[in-house]
Amino acid sequence: MVRPVPALMADGEQGILFDSLVVCDDVRFENNGKLLLIGVYSDVVQVVKLPLQMRSLGLAIKARVISTGRYPFAVSIADPQGNQLLDANGELNYEGEPGRTIWFPVVMGPARWSA
């Protein structure tokens, strides 16, 4: 389960609006600036048997940036029972044109889950 938390500017307005995300095995930027998604999952990641070991789990997050600035973020992934599986946090430093839609990668792991 991933719940985006909007980044707020000092006056309470949102500086970045999280739109959607793609869950995949890995996310990379190519030398030409293109985003490369490897092993894209559907809306449900099914696990056939445990233990499960993953080298990485990637999120390609789509957002609309309202203004330039530094935007801290945190991502938590939980199972259906609410048990936290993976965490990631960081900061997006956006210095581009305000109002643009951007994609930014978050890669977590390695991860191992047991029964």
Backbone as a chain_set.jsonl record, in Angstrom:
{"seq": "MVRPVPALMADGEQGILFDSLVVCDDVRFENNGKLLLIGVYSDVVQVVKLPLQMRSLGLAIKARVISTGRYPFAVSIADPQGNQLLDANGELNYEGEPGRTIWFPVVMGPARWSA", "coords": {"N": [[0.852, -1.161, 0.0], [0.642, 2.125, -0.895], [0.697, 5.398, 0.073], [0.621, 8.573, -0.968], [1.965, 11.558, 0.423], [1.125, 14.872, 0.358], [3.41, 17.45, -0.482], [3.909, 20.339, 1.341], [3.942, 23.867, 1.013], [5.366, 26.763, 2.661], [3.211, 28.481, 3.23], [1.096, 26.771, 3.446], [0.027, 25.931, 1.055], [0.03, 23.439, -1.543], [3.065, 22.404, -2.927], [3.771, 20.483, -4.654], [2.011, 18.083, -6.478], [1.082, 14.866, -6.121], [0.384, 12.448, -8.509], [0.216, 9.765, -9.717], [1.543, 6.395, -9.691], [3.881, 3.893, -10.816], [4.505, 0.541, -10.253], [7.328, -1.475, -10.204], [10.068, -3.76, -10.995], [12.509, -2.405, -11.192], [13.729, 0.953, -11.693], [15.168, 3.182, -13.915], [17.215, 5.841, -15.207], [17.989, 6.516, -18.525], [20.93, 7.342, -20.516], [20.067, 9.305, -22.254], [18.122, 10.636, -20.899], [15.656, 9.434, -20.76], [13.121, 7.653, -18.983], [13.381, 4.427, -17.729], [11.511, 1.639, -17.231], [11.528, -1.396, -15.596], [10.216, -4.594, -15.588], [7.303, -4.215, -15.023], [4.551, -4.181, -12.796], [1.09, -5.212, -12.42], [-1.948, -3.908, -10.982], [-1.91, -5.38, -8.644], [0.477, -7.028, -6.725], [1.266, -10.206, -6.822], [2.171, -12.876, -4.72], [3.494, -15.997, -5.01], [4.739, -17.968, -3.411], [6.291, -18.118, -0.181], [9.534, -18.121, 1.358], [10.11, -14.849, -0.071], [12.331, -13.19, -2.151], [13.588, -10.178, -3.26], [15.558, -8.318, -5.472], [15.268, -5.613, -5.905], [12.704, -3.093, -5.606], [10.903, -0.97, -7.524], [9.567, 2.328, -7.853], [7.94, 4.435, -10.026], [7.158, 7.618, -9.881], [4.64, 9.874, -10.633], [4.188, 13.316, -10.821], [2.909, 16.649, -10.407], [4.527, 19.624, -10.49], [4.138, 22.51, -8.743], [5.618, 24.693, -7.952], [9.081, 25.742, -7.845], [11.57, 24.193, -5.759], [12.589, 22.433, -2.745], [11.482, 19.259, -1.942], [10.674, 17.139, 0.484], [10.088, 13.608, 0.75], [8.356, 10.587, 1.644], [7.991, 7.109, 1.417], [6.088, 4.287, 2.074], [5.61, 0.813, 2.067], [3.175, -1.586, 2.553], [1.759, -4.734, 3.626], [-1.444, -6.403, 3.004], [-2.421, -6.718, 5.613], [-1.409, -4.598, 6.934], [1.202, -4.666, 7.796], [4.359, -3.255, 7.772], [6.511, -3.277, 5.016], [8.549, -2.218, 3.314], [10.48, 0.791, 3.302], [11.171, 4.083, 2.176], [12.826, 7.197, 1.845], [13.424, 10.585, 0.932], [14.536, 13.472, -0.895], [13.189, 15.636, -3.236], [14.611, 17.818, -5.395], [13.577, 20.358, -7.125], [14.187, 22.419, -9.801], [13.204, 23.288, -12.15], [10.849, 24.429, -14.657], [7.926, 25.841, -13.297], [4.739, 24.188, -12.853], [5.017, 21.983, -14.473], [4.666, 18.498, -15.393], [6.229, 15.817, -13.905], [8.289, 12.852, -13.705], [9.62, 10.828, -11.192], [12.071, 8.565, -9.961], [11.96, 6.022, -7.419], [13.798, 3.712, -5.785], [13.809, 0.769, -3.963], [15.131, -1.636, -1.645], [17.554, -4.304, -1.265], [14.969, -6.784, -0.613], [13.425, -9.109, 1.609], [10.989, -11.425, 2.396], [9.428, -13.49, 4.768], [7.4, -16.342, 5.732]], "CA": [[0.0, 0.0, 0.0], [1.419, 3.354, -0.989], [-0.141, 6.585, 0.238], [1.451, 9.764, -1.084], [1.69, 12.678, 1.315], [1.452, 16.075, -0.411], [4.421, 18.357, 0.06], [3.283, 21.631, 1.581], [4.796, 25.04, 1.037], [5.311, 27.442, 3.95], [1.903, 29.088, 3.472], [0.078, 25.733, 3.49], [-0.318, 25.47, -0.29], [0.823, 22.321, -2.026], [4.078, 22.757, -3.896], [3.85, 19.368, -5.592], [0.811, 17.25, -6.417], [1.355, 13.508, -6.555], [-0.68, 12.001, -9.396], [0.126, 8.313, -9.818], [2.826, 5.713, -9.672], [4.002, 2.593, -11.462], [5.312, -0.373, -9.447], [8.106, -2.343, -11.086], [11.266, -4.33, -10.38], [13.579, -1.403, -11.145], [13.516, 2.181, -12.443], [16.462, 3.781, -14.229], [17.271, 6.871, -16.235], [18.959, 6.253, -19.571], [21.829, 8.471, -20.781], [19.351, 10.336, -23.007], [17.122, 11.239, -20.032], [14.405, 8.668, -20.734], [12.872, 6.798, -17.832], [13.307, 3.02, -18.119], [10.807, 0.831, -16.232], [11.844, -2.801, -15.803], [9.349, -5.526, -14.865], [6.136, -3.48, -14.516], [3.495, -4.989, -12.19], [-0.275, -4.708, -12.548], [-2.389, -3.244, -9.756], [-1.688, -6.266, -7.502], [1.696, -7.83, -6.783], [0.924, -11.499, -6.229], [3.282, -13.7, -4.262], [3.1, -17.402, -5.126], [5.183, -18.683, -2.21], [7.26, -17.465, 0.688], [10.019, -16.752, 1.392], [10.261, -14.105, -1.315], [13.481, -12.306, -2.139], [13.609, -9.271, -4.402], [16.755, -7.487, -5.529], [14.806, -4.244, -5.725], [11.334, -2.761, -5.964], [10.966, 0.406, -7.987], [8.361, 3.125, -8.04], [8.042, 5.605, -10.886], [6.118, 8.481, -9.334], [4.262, 10.994, -11.492], [3.742, 14.436, -10.001], [2.866, 17.981, -11.036], [5.25, 20.552, -9.628], [3.506, 23.821, -8.779], [6.668, 25.7, -7.831], [10.408, 25.199, -7.611], [11.909, 24.036, -4.352], [12.985, 21.122, -2.219], [10.295, 18.573, -1.444], [10.95, 15.844, 1.112], [9.028, 12.622, 0.572], [8.519, 9.287, 2.295], [7.161, 6.065, 0.824], [6.018, 3.046, 2.849], [4.845, -0.255, 1.426], [2.659, -2.494, 3.576], [0.948, -5.836, 3.127], [-2.866, -6.16, 3.271], [-2.68, -6.688, 7.053], [-0.847, -3.371, 7.469], [2.591, -4.844, 8.208], [5.254, -2.472, 6.942], [7.462, -4.131, 4.323], [9.675, -1.419, 2.827], [10.413, 2.245, 3.491], [12.163, 4.909, 1.495], [12.577, 8.626, 1.96], [14.408, 11.373, 0.226], [14.139, 14.841, -1.184], [13.167, 16.026, -4.635], [15.035, 19.201, -5.561], [13.091, 20.741, -8.448], [14.577, 23.768, -10.196], [12.707, 23.51, -13.498], [9.718, 25.322, -14.9], [6.74, 25.523, -12.496], [3.568, 23.71, -13.562], [5.325, 20.812, -15.299], [4.475, 17.151, -14.883], [7.511, 15.125, -13.877], [8.378, 11.491, -13.18], [10.877, 10.606, -10.487], [12.188, 7.174, -9.523], [12.329, 5.625, -6.065], [14.148, 2.288, -5.813], [13.981, 0.245, -2.611], [15.554, -3.024, -1.584], [16.861, -5.578, -1.474], [13.935, -7.125, 0.359], [13.14, -10.534, 1.806], [9.831, -11.662, 3.264], [9.213, -14.881, 5.151], [6.015, -16.673, 6.139]], "C": [[0.897, 1.221, 0.0], [0.457, 4.517, -0.886], [0.755, 7.809, 0.124], [1.003, 10.844, -0.11], [2.069, 13.941, 0.561], [2.501, 16.914, 0.297], [3.787, 19.738, 0.187], [4.327, 22.736, 1.582], [4.577, 25.747, 2.374], [3.931, 28.016, 4.255], [0.766, 28.066, 3.473], [-0.371, 25.243, 2.128], [0.561, 24.3, -0.674], [1.805, 22.801, -3.077], [4.244, 21.688, -4.955], [2.617, 18.501, -5.386], [1.146, 15.873, -6.967], [0.144, 12.985, -7.315], [-0.833, 10.488, -9.368], [1.511, 7.705, -9.721], [2.727, 4.378, -10.393], [4.93, 1.762, -10.593], [6.016, -1.329, -10.391], [9.322, -2.888, -10.333], [12.377, -3.299, -10.223], [13.197, -0.213, -12.017], [14.89, 2.808, -12.671], [16.271, 4.92, -15.216], [18.335, 6.46, -17.24], [19.828, 7.488, -19.766], [21.13, 9.612, -21.506], [18.217, 10.972, -22.189], [15.793, 10.507, -19.977], [14.332, 7.812, -19.479], [12.679, 5.368, -18.319], [12.677, 2.237, -16.976], [11.04, -0.635, -16.562], [10.903, -3.653, -14.958], [8.146, -4.848, -14.235], [5.07, -4.459, -14.008], [2.132, -4.385, -12.508], [-0.677, -4.073, -11.215], [-2.193, -4.086, -8.5], [-0.381, -7.023, -7.733], [1.394, -9.125, -6.057], [2.183, -12.272, -5.894], [2.813, -15.139, -4.249], [3.507, -18.189, -3.897], [6.204, -17.843, -1.456], [8.32, -18.476, 1.086], [10.167, -16.161, -0.007], [11.458, -13.183, -1.166], [13.462, -11.481, -3.411], [14.878, -8.429, -4.33], [16.391, -6.025, -5.317], [13.32, -4.163, -6.06], [11.356, -1.285, -6.313], [9.599, 1.047, -8.101], [8.704, 4.277, -8.978], [6.867, 6.496, -10.501], [5.903, 9.673, -10.262], [3.694, 12.103, -10.609], [3.714, 15.706, -10.837], [3.483, 18.948, -10.049], [4.666, 21.953, -9.817], [4.552, 24.93, -8.716], [8.006, 25.013, -7.588], [10.645, 25.065, -6.115], [12.36, 22.636, -4.024], [11.776, 20.493, -1.549], [10.686, 17.231, -0.84], [9.778, 14.902, 0.86], [9.377, 11.36, 1.342], [7.536, 8.325, 1.653], [7.239, 4.848, 1.731], [5.173, 2.05, 2.084], [4.468, -1.246, 2.509], [1.876, -3.617, 2.918], [-0.519, -5.563, 3.479], [-3.23, -6.106, 4.754], [-2.097, -5.433, 7.721], [0.584, -3.495, 7.962], [3.507, -4.107, 7.234], [6.332, -3.372, 6.352], [8.714, -3.38, 3.886], [9.414, 0.058, 3.08], [11.474, 2.908, 2.629], [11.815, 6.36, 1.764], [13.697, 9.369, 1.264], [13.901, 12.782, 0.027], [14.238, 15.083, -2.682], [13.531, 17.505, -4.698], [14.661, 19.612, -6.98], [13.424, 22.189, -8.727], [14.081, 24.114, -11.593], [11.537, 24.474, -13.549], [8.519, 24.908, -14.052], [5.572, 25.066, -13.382], [3.802, 22.47, -14.412], [4.961, 19.52, -14.589], [5.802, 16.428, -14.997], [7.315, 13.677, -13.417], [9.67, 11.425, -12.382], [10.892, 9.199, -9.903], [12.518, 7.06, -8.042], [12.592, 4.127, -6.138], [14.465, 1.851, -4.395], [14.487, -1.187, -2.688], [17.045, -3.119, -1.337], [15.876, -5.865, -0.337], [13.745, -8.637, 0.423], [11.978, -10.64, 2.776], [9.674, -13.148, 3.506], [7.765, -15.082, 5.565], [5.769, -16.268, 7.567]], "O": [[1.812, 1.326, 0.816], [-0.492, 4.615, -1.664], [1.565, 8.066, 1.015], [-0.189, 11.017, 0.145], [3.223, 14.083, 0.156], [2.479, 17.065, 1.518], [3.195, 20.242, -0.767], [5.44, 22.567, 2.081], [3.69, 25.363, 3.137], [3.517, 28.039, 5.414], [-0.404, 28.447, 3.498], [-1.081, 24.241, 2.04], [1.691, 24.174, -0.202], [1.432, 23.516, -4.007], [4.791, 21.945, -6.027], [2.228, 18.22, -4.252], [1.459, 15.732, -8.15], [-0.984, 13.066, -6.83], [-1.903, 9.981, -9.029], [2.518, 8.411, -9.674], [1.645, 3.814, -10.558], [6.017, 2.214, -10.233], [5.391, -1.923, -11.27], [9.57, -2.524, -9.183], [13.105, -3.317, -9.231], [12.43, -0.357, -12.97], [15.679, 2.949, -11.736], [15.294, 4.958, -15.964], [19.449, 6.097, -16.862], [19.512, 8.56, -19.25], [21.548, 10.764, -21.391], [17.437, 11.759, -22.726], [14.896, 10.906, -19.235], [15.343, 7.315, -18.983], [11.89, 5.128, -19.233], [13.235, 2.174, -15.88], [10.779, -1.069, -17.684], [10.804, -3.455, -13.747], [7.985, -4.904, -13.016], [4.727, -5.43, -14.683], [2.025, -3.201, -12.826], [0.19, -3.737, -10.408], [-2.3, -3.56, -7.393], [-0.162, -7.588, -8.804], [1.28, -9.15, -4.832], [3.133, -12.319, -6.675], [1.848, -15.475, -3.562], [2.724, -18.989, -3.386], [6.879, -16.984, -2.023], [7.99, -19.661, 1.145], [10.329, -16.883, -0.991], [11.582, -12.474, -0.167], [13.336, -12.021, -4.51], [15.231, -7.899, -3.276], [17.107, -5.287, -4.64], [12.761, -5.048, -6.708], [11.771, -0.45, -5.509], [8.606, 0.387, -8.407], [9.663, 5.01, -8.737], [5.713, 6.161, -10.769], [6.842, 10.381, -10.625], [2.833, 11.861, -9.762], [4.411, 15.818, -11.846], [3.024, 19.078, -8.914], [4.698, 22.506, -10.916], [4.397, 25.976, -9.345], [8.058, 23.853, -7.179], [10.003, 25.737, -5.308], [12.495, 21.776, -4.894], [11.128, 21.107, -0.702], [10.996, 16.288, -1.569], [8.629, 15.332, 0.769], [10.54, 11.101, 1.65], [6.39, 8.681, 1.38], [8.329, 4.425, 2.115], [4.138, 2.405, 1.519], [5.313, -1.693, 3.284], [1.39, -3.476, 1.796], [-0.811, -4.593, 4.179], [-4.243, -5.508, 5.117], [-2.268, -5.229, 8.923], [1.134, -2.531, 8.494], [3.435, -4.312, 6.022], [6.985, -4.13, 7.068], [9.827, -3.871, 4.077], [8.27, 0.512, 3.072], [12.543, 2.345, 2.392], [10.643, 6.711, 1.897], [14.781, 8.829, 1.042], [12.964, 13.227, 0.689], [15.25, 14.771, -3.31], [12.84, 18.345, -4.122], [15.352, 19.252, -7.934], [13.006, 23.085, -7.994], [14.492, 25.126, -12.162], [11.278, 25.226, -12.61], [8.127, 23.741, -14.079], [5.441, 25.51, -14.523], [2.86, 21.957, -15.015], [4.945, 19.447, -13.361], [6.428, 16.425, -16.057], [6.296, 13.336, -12.817], [10.706, 11.911, -12.837], [9.878, 8.702, -9.415], [13.249, 7.878, -7.484], [11.707, 3.357, -6.512], [15.277, 2.47, -3.708], [14.286, -1.867, -3.694], [17.72, -2.097, -1.213], [15.945, -5.273, 0.74], [13.886, -9.343, -0.576], [11.982, -10.023, 3.842], [9.772, -13.96, 2.586], [7.007, -14.125, 5.727], [4.669, -16.465, 8.083]]}, "num_chains": 1, "name": "protein.A"}
